[in-house]
């Protein structure tokens, strides 16, 4: 009997987050079915971290990687060589299936014909990287991109000046060589994380992926689900990577407008690139006389405990692709307030059926007061 081999590929297994957790859960599901699983990552990673933080046992997977540590510069270019360890793994292992959530697999397509493996691609968001092509797309897509990334002119401004212009131009040339175009032309199965993402994918590529929501480990949280609001601290909690696109400053502005003035508790990972953003948030909170508490890079057990101590969960990211943190908070028994956009609004609270939503800061402040009074 031939053992079925499945390659699960993501360029950043060493960074635990929503995307890599999808891959980790996929790998574990394949292992549980008795398949041989091979993980591909640009940078090597510690499999024990997944067991420690999320209870996902990956000790029986084989790993192909390129280097032991992320480079400190040229990260955009670094991702473009993701196909090198992927090519090596496919040549050596000759798998039946490739599961990937990264579009940079064009160089291995010739092996697909030769070996005959199937490609399962998981779409987190249908990004269009060519700034000139974005404006050619329907307004619904442009609006969604602006909601998540902010003003597009600001996003690309850096790459329009001086040497950055050539940095981006050369990167784009290389990107086109390694990135597949329409995934429906190359992958045998295309999936997406939400109905929201699937709808936008259809706008960009003409077809709608199968919706497969990211797995969420809720057992850690449900033991607190019956804890009454009186047993919790007067705190509003956010679970968010501490990064500008998460719009944490909007939570500060909204709480400044409330009558109840709760503590703002922010739990999330932070990279060295976003230390300035954190300091900006601290200054802003101080100026507005808002109590803010950062809990950065805390263990999973601590994260669960901090959420369970809080009264309300808010999610200020606009155009979020899905929103695992929203589901986790709901599992812990917290009422949730999300922005009226993206996966949290459409897929999770079902347009207001299972949670509250807001459209502006005054609206958000009023809903916080409504829940805390």
SULDAQUI-V560375 format. One record per residue. RES is the residue in one small letter. PSI is psi in degrees with one decimal (NA if undefined). OMEGA is omega in radians with two decimals (* if undefined). NEAR is the number of other C-alpha atoms within 10 Angstrom. Layout:
BEGIN
[[RES & PSI & OMEGA & NEAR] [RES & PSI & OMEGA & NEAR]]
END
This chain:
BEGIN
[[x & 130.9 & -3.13 & 3] [x & 128.0 & 3.06 & 4] [x & 131.9 & 3.09 & 10] [x & 127.4 & 3.13 & 15] [x & 134.0 & 3.13 & 21] [x & 125.4 & 3.04 & 25] [x & 127.9 & 3.07 & 29] [x & 113.3 & -2.95 & 24] [x & 130.2 & 3.01 & 30] [x & 139.8 & -3.04 & 25] [x & -9.0 & -3.02 & 27] [x & 53.1 & 3.09 & 20] [x & -22.6 & -3.11 & 24] [x & -6.4 & 3.09 & 20] [x & 102.7 & 3.14 & 15] [x & 125.7 & -3.13 & 16] [x & -172.0 & -3.08 & 13] [x & -45.6 & -3.08 & 17] [x & -48.0 & -3.10 & 19] [x & -27.4 & 3.08 & 19] [x & -35.5 & 3.05 & 19] [x & -46.1 & -3.14 & 21] [x & -40.5 & -3.14 & 21] [x & -43.5 & 3.11 & 25] [x & -37.0 & 3.09 & 19] [x & -45.5 & 3.13 & 18] [x & -44.0 & -3.14 & 25] [x & -39.6 & 3.11 & 20] [x & -41.4 & 3.11 & 14] [x & -40.7 & 3.10 & 18] [x & -43.7 & -3.11 & 19] [x & -22.7 & 3.10 & 10] [x & -0.3 & 3.10 & 9] [x & 9.5 & 3.13 & 12] [x & 155.6 & 2.99 & 16] [x & 126.9 & -3.06 & 19] [x & 133.2 & 3.12 & 26] [x & 123.4 & 3.10 & 22] [x & 138.5 & 3.07 & 26] [x & 128.6 & 3.13 & 29] [x & 145.7 & 3.07 & 23] [x & -47.4 & -3.12 & 27] [x & 139.9 & 3.12 & 21] [x & 157.4 & -3.08 & 19] [x & 162.4 & -3.13 & 19] [x & 109.8 & -3.11 & 12] [x & -28.2 & -3.12 & 18] [x & -23.8 & 3.12 & 14] [x & -36.8 & 3.13 & 16] [x & -35.5 & 3.10 & 21] [x & -43.3 & -3.10 & 13] [x & -45.1 & -3.03 & 13] [x & -35.2 & -3.00 & 13] [x & 0.5 & 3.13 & 19] [x & 22.4 & 3.14 & 11] [x & 111.8 & -3.08 & 18] [x & 109.9 & -3.11 & 18] [x & 18.1 & -3.03 & 20] [x & -23.5 & -3.09 & 13] [x & 9.0 & 3.09 & 12] [x & 148.5 & 3.05 & 18] [x & 144.7 & -3.07 & 13] [x & 132.6 & 2.97 & 19] [x & 125.9 & 3.11 & 22] [x & 172.9 & -3.07 & 21] [x & -48.4 & -3.11 & 17] [x & 168.5 & -3.06 & 13] [x & -17.6 & -3.06 & 11] [x & 141.7 & 3.11 & 11] [x & 141.2 & 3.07 & 13] [x & 151.9 & -3.12 & 10] [x & -10.3 & -3.14 & 6] [x & 168.3 & 3.10 & 8] [x & 40.0 & -3.09 & 9] [x & -33.1 & 3.11 & 10] [x & -43.9 & -3.14 & 12] [x & -37.3 & -3.11 & 16] [x & -41.1 & -3.11 & 13] [x & -26.2 & -3.08 & 15] [x & -15.8 & 3.13 & 20] [x & 15.7 & 3.06 & 18] [x & -32.6 & -3.08 & 25] [x & -19.3 & -3.08 & 24] [x & -55.6 & 3.07 & 18] [x & -27.9 & 3.10 & 22] [x & -45.2 & 3.11 & 27] [x & -43.3 & -3.13 & 18] [x & -44.5 & -3.12 & 16] [x & -42.9 & -3.11 & 21] [x & -41.5 & 3.12 & 24] [x & -42.3 & -3.06 & 13] [x & -40.9 & -3.02 & 8] [x & -24.6 & -3.09 & 15] [x & 65.1 & -3.06 & 19] [x & 165.0 & 3.02 & 22] [x & -24.2 & -3.07 & 17] [x & 140.7 & 2.96 & 20] [x & 119.2 & 3.03 & 23] [x & 120.9 & -3.12 & 21] [x & 148.5 & 3.04 & 24] [x & 21.8 & 3.13 & 23] [x & 137.3 & -3.06 & 19] [x & -1.4 & -3.00 & 21] [x & 54.1 & -3.08 & 23] [x & 13.9 & -3.09 & 22] [x & -42.0 & -3.12 & 16] [x & -20.8 & -3.10 & 16] [x & 0.2 & -3.10 & 17] [x & -30.0 & 3.10 & 17] [x & -29.6 & 3.07 & 10] [x & -27.5 & 3.11 & 14] [x & -43.3 & 3.12 & 19] [x & -39.1 & -3.07 & 10] [x & -45.6 & -3.07 & 9] [x & -33.6 & 3.10 & 14] [x & 22.0 & 3.13 & 14] [x & 156.9 & 3.09 & 20] [x & 150.0 & 3.10 & 18] [x & 125.0 & 3.00 & 21] [x & 114.8 & -3.12 & 19] [x & 134.1 & -3.13 & 23] [x & 122.6 & -3.08 & 25] [x & 119.9 & 3.04 & 26] [x & -35.4 & 3.07 & 21] [x & 139.3 & -3.10 & 19] [x & 75.1 & -3.11 & 22] [x & 141.3 & 2.96 & 14] [x & 114.6 & -3.00 & 14] [x & -17.9 & -3.13 & 11] [x & 111.3 & -3.03 & 11] [x & -30.9 & -3.13 & 12] [x & -27.6 & -3.11 & 9] [x & -22.6 & -3.08 & 9] [x & -44.8 & -3.09 & 17] [x & -12.3 & 3.10 & 11] [x & -11.7 & -3.09 & 9] [x & 159.8 & 3.14 & 13] [x & 152.1 & -3.06 & 12] [x & -30.6 & -3.14 & 12] [x & -39.5 & 3.13 & 12] [x & -45.1 & 3.14 & 20] [x & -42.3 & 3.12 & 15] [x & -43.3 & -3.14 & 15] [x & -40.7 & 3.14 & 20] [x & -41.6 & 3.11 & 22] [x & -38.2 & 3.13 & 16] [x & -42.4 & -3.06 & 18] [x & -44.6 & -3.03 & 19] [x & -14.6 & -3.03 & 19] [x & -165.6 & -3.11 & 16] [x & 122.4 & -3.04 & 12] [x & -33.8 & 3.12 & 16] [x & -37.8 & 3.12 & 11] [x & -39.8 & -3.12 & 10] [x & -39.3 & -3.06 & 12] [x & -6.0 & -3.05 & 13] [x & -41.6 & -3.12 & 11] [x & -36.1 & -3.04 & 13] [x & 14.6 & 3.12 & 15] [x & -1.9 & -3.05 & 14] [x & 145.7 & 2.96 & 10] [x & -139.3 & -3.08 & 9] [x & -22.0 & 3.13 & 11] [x & -30.0 & 3.13 & 13] [x & -41.2 & -3.13 & 15] [x & -32.1 & 3.07 & 13] [x & -48.3 & -3.12 & 15] [x & -41.7 & -3.09 & 17] [x & -44.0 & -3.14 & 15] [x & -38.3 & 3.09 & 12] [x & -44.2 & -3.12 & 14] [x & -38.3 & 3.12 & 14] [x & -44.3 & 3.12 & 10] [x & -38.2 & -3.14 & 14] [x & -44.1 & -3.12 & 20] [x & -25.1 & 3.13 & 15] [x & -26.9 & -3.04 & 13] [x & -15.2 & -3.10 & 18] [x & 134.2 & 3.05 & 17] [x & 158.0 & 3.10 & 19] [x & -111.6 & 3.12 & 14] [x & 118.3 & -3.09 & 15] [x & -26.3 & -3.13 & 22] [x & -14.1 & 3.09 & 16] [x & -14.9 & -3.01 & 9] [x & -38.1 & -3.10 & 18] [x & 146.4 & 3.12 & 19] [x & -31.9 & 3.06 & 14] [x & 130.0 & 3.10 & 15] [x & 125.8 & -3.13 & 21] [x & 159.2 & 3.05 & 20] [x & 163.2 & -3.03 & 26] [x & -13.1 & -3.09 & 25] [x & 164.1 & 3.05 & 26] [x & -34.6 & 3.12 & 21] [x & -51.0 & 3.12 & 23] [x & -38.1 & 3.13 & 27] [x & -41.0 & -3.14 & 25] [x & -42.6 & 3.12 & 19] [x & -34.1 & 3.09 & 23] [x & -38.8 & 3.12 & 23] [x & -36.3 & 3.10 & 13] [x & -42.5 & -3.07 & 17] [x & -43.5 & -2.97 & 18] [x & -4.4 & 3.06 & 15] [x & -6.9 & 3.11 & 12] [x & 153.7 & -3.09 & 16] [x & 127.2 & 3.12 & 19] [x & 164.9 & 2.98 & 25] [x & 132.5 & -3.13 & 16] [x & 121.1 & 3.06 & 18] [x & 98.7 & -3.11 & 15] [x & 146.5 & 3.11 & 18] [x & 143.1 & 3.09 & 20] [x & 140.6 & 3.13 & 14] [x & 124.1 & 3.13 & 17] [x & 99.9 & -3.03 & 14] [x & -11.2 & -3.09 & 15] [x & -34.2 & 3.11 & 11] [x & -31.1 & -3.01 & 16] [x & -32.2 & -2.99 & 21] [x & -21.6 & 3.12 & 18] [x & -15.9 & 3.10 & 13] [x & 1.1 & -2.97 & 18] [x & -23.9 & -3.13 & 14] [x & 2.4 & 3.12 & 11] [x & 125.2 & -3.07 & 16] [x & 159.1 & -3.12 & 11] [x & -28.1 & 3.12 & 18] [x & -20.9 & 3.13 & 8] [x & -1.4 & -3.08 & 11] [x & 157.4 & 3.13 & 14] [x & 155.2 & 3.12 & 15] [x & 71.4 & -3.04 & 18] [x & 141.6 & 3.00 & 22] [x & 128.6 & -3.07 & 25] [x & 145.8 & 3.01 & 28] [x & 137.6 & 2.98 & 24] [x & 111.8 & -2.98 & 23] [x & 138.1 & 2.91 & 20] [x & 132.9 & -3.07 & 19] [x & 92.5 & -3.00 & 22] [x & 147.2 & -3.03 & 18] [x & -35.6 & -3.09 & 15] [x & -12.1 & 3.11 & 16] [x & -10.2 & 3.02 & 19] [x & 45.4 & -3.14 & 19] [x & -28.2 & 3.12 & 23] [x & -27.5 & 3.12 & 18] [x & -31.9 & 3.08 & 17] [x & -39.6 & 3.10 & 21] [x & -47.3 & -3.14 & 24] [x & -40.0 & -3.12 & 18] [x & -43.7 & -3.14 & 19] [x & -32.2 & 3.09 & 28] [x & -24.7 & -3.14 & 20] [x & -9.0 & -3.09 & 18] [x & 162.7 & 3.03 & 17] [x & -27.2 & -3.06 & 14] [x & -22.9 & 3.09 & 17] [x & 60.9 & 3.13 & 20] [x & 164.5 & 2.99 & 23] [x & 140.1 & 3.02 & 18] [x & 116.4 & -3.12 & 25] [x & 118.0 & -3.11 & 20] [x & 118.6 & -3.13 & 22] [x & 125.9 & 3.12 & 22] [x & 171.6 & 3.10 & 17] [x & 150.7 & 3.12 & 18] [x & 138.0 & 3.09 & 17] [x & 161.0 & 3.11 & 11] [x & -28.0 & -3.12 & 6] [x & -20.8 & -3.04 & 8] [x & 13.5 & 3.07 & 15] [x & -39.5 & 3.12 & 13] [x & -40.1 & 3.13 & 11] [x & -41.0 & 3.11 & 16] [x & -43.2 & 3.13 & 17] [x & -37.4 & 3.08 & 11] [x & -43.1 & 3.13 & 13] [x & -39.9 & 3.12 & 20] [x & -41.8 & 3.11 & 18] [x & -44.4 & -3.11 & 12] [x & -43.7 & 3.13 & 16] [x & -39.9 & 3.13 & 20] [x & -42.7 & 3.13 & 13] [x & -34.9 & -3.10 & 9] [x & 5.5 & 3.11 & 13] [x & 41.4 & 3.12 & 13] [x & 133.3 & 3.09 & 18] [x & 125.0 & -3.14 & 17] [x & 141.0 & -3.11 & 19] [x & 119.3 & 3.09 & 14] [x & 131.5 & 3.04 & 14] [x & 94.6 & -3.00 & 16] [x & 134.6 & 3.04 & 16] [x & 43.0 & -3.13 & 14] [x & 152.5 & 3.08 & 14] [x & 158.0 & -3.11 & 12] [x & -44.9 & -3.11 & 13] [x & -41.3 & 3.13 & 13] [x & -40.1 & 3.12 & 13] [x & -46.5 & -3.14 & 18] [x & -43.6 & -3.11 & 19] [x & -39.4 & 3.14 & 14] [x & -39.2 & 3.10 & 18] [x & -44.0 & -3.10 & 27] [x & -22.7 & 3.12 & 26] [x & -13.4 & -3.04 & 20] [x & 161.3 & -3.09 & 25] [x & -34.3 & -3.05 & 25] [x & 146.5 & 3.01 & 27] [x & 132.5 & 3.03 & 25] [x & 149.2 & -3.10 & 26] [x & 106.0 & -3.03 & 25] [x & -5.7 & 3.11 & 24] [x & 134.4 & 3.11 & 24] [x & 140.3 & 3.13 & 24] [x & 28.8 & 3.09 & 25] [x & 139.5 & -3.02 & 26] [x & -43.5 & 3.01 & 25] [x & -81.3 & 3.11 & 26] [x & 63.2 & -3.13 & 26] [x & -40.4 & -3.10 & 20] [x & -33.4 & 3.14 & 18] [x & -43.9 & 3.13 & 23] [x & -41.5 & 3.14 & 19] [x & -44.3 & -3.14 & 22] [x & -42.1 & 3.11 & 26] [x & -38.5 & 3.13 & 21] [x & -28.7 & 3.13 & 22] [x & 0.8 & 3.08 & 24] [x & 14.0 & -3.14 & 23] [x & 137.6 & 2.94 & 28] [x & 143.0 & -3.08 & 18] [x & 146.0 & 3.03 & 24] [x & 120.7 & -3.12 & 25] [x & 159.5 & 3.06 & 27] [x & 147.5 & -3.11 & 22] [x & 66.9 & 3.12 & 20] [x & 159.7 & 2.98 & 22] [x & -167.0 & -3.10 & 24] [x & -41.3 & 3.12 & 26] [x & -40.6 & -3.11 & 32] [x & -46.3 & -3.04 & 27] [x & -45.9 & -3.01 & 17] [x & -39.8 & -2.98 & 18] [x & -56.1 & -3.14 & 22] [x & -0.8 & 3.05 & 20] [x & 57.4 & 3.07 & 13] [x & 30.0 & 3.08 & 16] [x & -2.5 & -3.11 & 16] [x & -36.3 & -3.06 & 11] [x & 10.2 & 3.13 & 14] [x & -179.6 & -3.12 & 18] [x & 156.7 & 3.08 & 20] [x & 160.3 & 3.13 & 24] [x & 158.9 & 3.13 & 21] [x & -26.4 & -3.14 & 11] [x & 175.5 & -3.03 & 12] [x & -37.5 & 3.11 & 19] [x & -44.0 & 3.10 & 16] [x & -45.5 & -3.14 & 13] [x & -44.8 & -3.13 & 26] [x & -40.1 & -3.14 & 22] [x & -37.7 & 3.14 & 18] [x & -35.0 & 3.06 & 17] [x & -47.9 & 3.12 & 27] [x & -40.1 & -3.13 & 16] [x & -39.7 & -3.12 & 12] [x & -28.3 & -3.08 & 14] [x & -20.0 & -3.12 & 17] [x & NA & * & 7]]
END
